[in-house]
């Protein structure tokens, strides 16, 4: 919650996926969609 508008704001987003012993070795990709909506 902000009391005023902030422009050109930069933030770091990090995603950590825990190790999975059942996963097959290789490269994996996925798509992450982030939606920012004003109120």
Secondary structure, DSSP 8 states (H G I E B T S, - for coil): --SS---S------------TTS-SS-------------
